[in-house]
Amino acid sequence: MHLLQFSTSHYCRKARLALGYKGCDYITENLTPGLHALRVKPLTGLTTLPVLLLERDSPDPDAVTLEAIGDSSRILAYLERHFPEPPLLPDDPSDRDRALQLEDWLDESIGTATRIVYYQYRATDGRAIDPSPLSLAIIAIVRQQQGINAASAKLAAERLDLALPWIDDRWQCRGFLVGDRPSVADLTAAALLSPLALIPRYRDAYPALFDRIVEIHDRCNEPTPPDLGASVAGAKA
Ligand SMILES: N[C@@H](CCC(=O)N[C@@H](CS)C(=O)NCC(=O)O)C(=O)O
């Protein structure tokens, strides 16, 4: 399998966590933001990454047919169907529905809120993290494309302030967001919240949550993001 990704995207991280959890062999190909659409749109009709490419048998033995799966949740659903062990969905049907609902909420609300808060921070208090012209230009382009400003960041931070105590409490008290083993909900939260480790306000308020994110990365054989490793180690010191 072949994963088309942006190396720093938290949605691509989600796909890698699932591939690692299932023990799949795969290679990654990093695309260049902006130019990526030329490659991706003909494959999926979307411009977003991640995209998983699968080789399919073709009637012509010299040709290879590619199937493209766009969207991280569809990639996880594909993996669950074709690599059922270890499972990423609970056995209990109502827990299973709940895990999929949580995955959708995390994707559509919390993942985007994280992105908004993260890029607002990088453009303001966190500007010194990488003041190179290239980095600042990329941050400016993302903020412009996504309509990120002080007002949208305030709204996004309010969404995170509702979500994070619940996720933190659930992980600390029960170990998992739903059911009694890791599910799509846990992997999605671990991937989509990881950029917040760079922001002292979140790192200081939720040390156990970031420890849990590191544990989930370990379980999925996915390297911990450098910011997260440094943050958690720093918080523990
Ligand atoms: N719901 C999508 C969201 C993916 C997403 O927003 N990807 C961003 C990178 S973090 C992207 O590809 N942006 C480029 C674009 O929209 O053209 C998923 O879960 O895969």
The ligand as a MOL file (V3000), in Angstrom:
LIG
                    3D

  0  0  0     0  0            999 V3000
M  V30 BEGIN CTAB
M  V30 COUNTS 20 19 0 0 0
M  V30 BEGIN ATOM
M  V30 1 N -11.9020 14.8690 6.4480 0
M  V30 2 C -10.6170 14.7700 5.7880 0
M  V30 3 C -9.7970 16.0000 6.1350 0
M  V30 4 C -8.4060 15.9370 5.5620 0
M  V30 5 C -7.7560 17.3030 5.4980 0
M  V30 6 O -8.3220 18.3340 5.8970 0
M  V30 7 N -6.5310 17.3010 4.9670 0
M  V30 8 C -5.8040 18.5350 4.7890 0
M  V30 9 C -4.4150 18.3880 5.3780 0
M  V30 10 S -4.4830 18.3580 7.1420 0
M  V30 11 C -5.6200 18.7930 3.3060 0
M  V30 12 O -5.4180 17.8810 2.5440 0
M  V30 13 N -5.7050 20.0550 2.8800 0
M  V30 14 C -5.4400 20.4390 1.5290 0
M  V30 15 C -6.6660 20.7930 0.7360 0
M  V30 16 O -7.7820 20.8210 1.3130 0
M  V30 17 O -6.5020 21.0670 -0.4740 0
M  V30 18 C -9.9520 13.4680 6.2270 0
M  V30 19 O -10.2790 12.9710 7.3190 0
M  V30 20 O -9.1430 12.9140 5.4690 0
M  V30 END ATOM
M  V30 BEGIN BOND
M  V30 1 1 1 2
M  V30 2 1 2 3
M  V30 3 1 2 18
M  V30 4 1 3 4
M  V30 5 1 4 5
M  V30 6 2 5 6
M  V30 7 1 5 7
M  V30 8 1 7 8
M  V30 9 1 8 9
M  V30 10 1 8 11
M  V30 11 1 9 10
M  V30 12 2 11 12
M  V30 13 1 11 13
M  V30 14 1 13 14
M  V30 15 1 14 15
M  V30 16 2 15 16
M  V30 17 1 15 17
M  V30 18 2 18 19
M  V30 19 1 18 20
M  V30 END BOND
M  V30 END CTAB
M  END
